[in-house]
């Protein structure tokens, strides 16, 4: 099945637990045996935000990752520090807010399409692309940001982020000061709905 790697964390001396999002099963956490060993063939394919084809075997307490085939390493993202930080933030956020077994094909398609667009050499990462991802993600989670008493001056921008594709969102022009206010609205909306602390993707370290 196709999967997008969200995070990986060490377990014992040579193993790791790999968190992925799949279309068929939603978020899964898998034991990858020996993946930290130098001779491991799978380690390079399991970097965060890699698109891979995986095979899984049932295990006691946690399923085991038995086979990994690379599909898209998104090399252009990894060669650009700003894009790499943004992609890392997005998959880390998904890993944090989604529960194992939560399945929504729209979230898989959303993440895949966003990574594919950002990976294009011609694409320029901007705050609108990150904000747009969050707006679409919120909609998948059942939170329609355009139906929540939003200020009229933000409504058109939010509707574009919610309904349009990435090229349109990326090219949509708003004044920087206005977009910063819009970004703050989106960030605060996300934090209020999730009821948990979330790192602001608009801070200098990420954007």
C-alpha positions as CSV (number, residue, x, y, z in Angstrom):
1,X,0.0,0.0,0.0
2,X,1.1,3.6,-0.6
3,X,2.2,5.5,2.5
4,X,3.8,8.9,3.3
5,X,6.3,8.8,6.1
6,X,5.4,11.2,8.9
7,X,8.0,10.6,11.6
8,X,10.5,8.0,12.7
9,X,11.7,7.4,16.3
10,X,14.4,5.1,17.8
11,X,13.4,1.9,19.5
12,X,16.1,-0.2,21.1
13,X,19.5,-0.3,19.6
14,X,18.8,-0.9,15.9
15,X,15.1,-0.6,15.4
16,X,12.7,2.3,14.8
17,X,9.0,2.9,14.9
18,X,7.9,4.5,11.7
19,X,4.7,6.6,11.6
20,X,3.0,6.8,8.2
21,X,-0.2,8.0,6.7
22,X,-1.8,5.6,4.2
23,X,-4.9,5.9,2.1
24,X,-6.2,2.4,3.0
25,X,-5.6,2.5,6.8
26,X,-5.0,6.1,7.7
27,X,-2.3,6.7,10.2
28,X,-0.2,3.6,11.1
29,X,2.8,3.0,13.4
30,X,5.1,0.2,12.3
31,X,8.1,-1.5,13.8
32,X,11.1,-1.4,11.4
33,X,13.6,-4.0,12.5
34,X,17.3,-3.3,12.0
35,X,16.6,-0.1,10.1
36,X,19.4,1.8,12.0
37,X,22.0,-0.6,10.9
38,X,24.5,0.6,8.2
39,X,23.6,-2.3,6.0
40,X,19.8,-1.6,6.1
41,X,18.3,-1.2,2.7
42,X,15.2,0.5,3.9
43,X,16.6,3.3,6.0
44,X,17.1,5.8,3.1
45,X,13.5,5.2,1.9
46,X,12.0,6.0,5.3
47,X,12.9,9.7,5.7
48,X,10.0,12.0,6.7
49,X,7.7,13.0,3.8
50,X,8.9,10.2,1.5
51,X,6.2,8.5,-0.6
52,X,6.7,4.8,-0.5
53,X,5.0,1.5,-1.2
54,X,5.0,-0.7,1.9
55,X,4.1,-4.2,3.0
56,X,3.0,-4.9,6.6
57,X,3.0,-8.1,8.7
58,X,0.9,-8.4,11.9
59,X,2.8,-8.2,15.1
60,X,2.2,-8.5,18.8
61,X,1.2,-5.1,19.9
62,X,2.5,-3.3,16.8
63,X,2.6,-4.4,13.2
64,X,5.9,-4.9,11.4
65,X,7.2,-3.1,8.3
66,X,8.5,-5.9,6.1
67,X,9.1,-4.2,2.7
68,X,9.6,-0.7,1.4
69,X,9.8,0.5,-2.2
70,X,10.4,4.1,-2.9
71,X,7.9,6.0,-5.1
72,X,8.9,9.7,-4.7
73,X,11.7,11.0,-2.5
74,X,10.7,14.6,-3.3
75,X,14.4,15.5,-4.0
76,X,13.7,19.1,-4.9
77,X,12.2,19.7,-1.5
78,X,15.2,18.2,0.2
79,X,17.6,20.4,-1.7
80,X,15.8,23.5,-0.6
81,X,16.1,24.3,3.1
82,X,13.0,26.4,3.3
83,X,10.9,23.8,1.5
84,X,12.4,21.0,3.6
85,X,11.6,22.7,6.9
86,X,8.0,23.4,5.7
87,X,7.5,19.8,4.6
88,X,9.0,18.5,7.9
89,X,6.6,20.8,9.8
90,X,3.6,19.5,7.9
91,X,4.2,15.8,8.4
92,X,5.2,16.4,12.1
93,X,1.9,18.3,12.6
94,X,-0.1,15.5,11.1
95,X,1.6,12.9,13.2
96,X,0.9,15.0,16.3
97,X,-2.8,15.6,15.7
98,X,-4.0,12.4,14.0
99,X,-4.6,9.1,15.9
100,X,-3.6,5.7,14.7
101,X,-6.4,4.2,12.7
102,X,-7.9,7.5,11.7
103,X,-8.7,7.1,8.0
104,X,-9.5,9.8,5.6
105,X,-8.5,9.4,2.0
106,X,-8.8,13.2,1.5
107,X,-6.0,13.7,4.0
108,X,-3.7,11.4,2.1
109,X,-4.5,13.0,-1.2
110,X,-4.1,16.5,0.3
111,X,-0.7,15.7,1.7
112,X,0.5,14.0,-1.5
113,X,-0.7,16.8,-3.8
114,X,0.9,19.5,-1.6
115,X,4.2,17.7,-1.6
116,X,4.1,17.1,-5.3
117,X,3.4,20.8,-6.0
118,X,6.1,22.1,-3.6
119,X,8.5,19.7,-5.1
120,X,8.2,21.3,-8.6
121,X,11.3,23.2,-9.5
122,X,9.1,26.1,-10.7
123,X,7.2,26.4,-7.4
124,X,8.1,29.0,-4.9
125,X,7.2,28.2,-1.3
126,X,5.3,31.0,0.5
127,X,3.2,31.4,3.5
128,X,0.0,31.1,1.5
129,X,0.8,27.5,0.6
130,X,1.3,26.5,4.2
131,X,-1.9,28.4,5.3
132,X,-3.8,26.8,2.4
133,X,-2.7,23.4,3.5
134,X,-4.0,24.1,7.1
135,X,-7.3,25.4,5.8
136,X,-7.9,22.3,3.7
137,X,-6.8,20.0,6.5
138,X,-9.2,21.7,8.9
139,X,-12.0,21.2,6.4
140,X,-11.1,17.4,6.2
141,X,-11.3,17.3,10.0
142,X,-14.7,18.8,10.0
143,X,-13.8,22.4,10.7
144,X,-15.0,24.8,8.0
145,X,-13.1,28.0,8.7
146,X,-15.3,29.9,6.2
147,X,-18.4,29.2,8.3
148,X,-17.2,30.4,11.6
149,X,-18.0,34.1,11.8
150,X,-14.9,35.1,10.0
151,X,-14.2,38.7,9.2
152,X,-15.5,39.7,5.8
153,X,-12.1,40.9,4.7
154,X,-10.7,37.4,5.1
155,X,-13.5,35.5,3.5
156,X,-12.4,35.6,-0.1
157,X,-8.9,34.5,0.7
158,X,-10.1,31.7,2.9
159,X,-12.5,30.5,0.2
160,X,-9.7,30.4,-2.3
161,X,-7.5,28.4,0.1
162,X,-10.3,26.0,0.8
163,X,-11.6,25.4,-2.7
164,X,-8.8,26.1,-5.2
165,X,-5.8,24.1,-6.3
166,X,-2.2,24.8,-5.3
167,X,-1.1,26.9,-8.3
168,X,-4.1,29.3,-7.8
169,X,-3.4,29.5,-4.1
170,X,0.3,30.1,-4.7
171,X,-0.3,33.0,-7.2
172,X,-3.1,34.6,-5.3
173,X,-1.9,38.0,-4.2
174,X,-2.6,39.8,-1.0
175,X,-0.7,42.5,0.7
176,X,1.9,41.2,3.1
177,X,0.5,43.0,6.2
178,X,-3.0,41.7,5.4
179,X,-1.8,38.2,4.8
180,X,0.0,38.2,8.2
181,X,-3.3,39.1,9.9
182,X,-5.0,36.3,7.9
183,X,-2.3,33.9,8.9
184,X,-2.7,34.7,12.5
185,X,-6.5,34.1,12.2
186,X,-5.9,30.7,10.7
187,X,-3.3,29.8,13.3
188,X,-5.5,30.8,16.2
189,X,-8.5,29.0,14.7
190,X,-6.4,25.8,14.5
191,X,-5.2,26.0,18.1
192,X,-8.7,26.7,19.4
193,X,-10.2,23.7,17.5
194,X,-7.5,21.3,18.4
195,X,-7.3,22.5,22.0
196,X,-3.6,22.0,22.1
197,X,-0.4,23.9,21.6
198,X,0.8,24.0,18.0
199,X,4.0,25.5,16.8
200,X,3.3,28.5,14.6
201,X,4.3,27.6,11.0
202,X,4.5,31.3,10.2
203,X,7.4,32.0,12.5
204,X,10.8,32.9,11.1
205,X,12.3,29.5,11.8
206,X,9.9,27.8,9.5
207,X,8.9,30.5,6.9
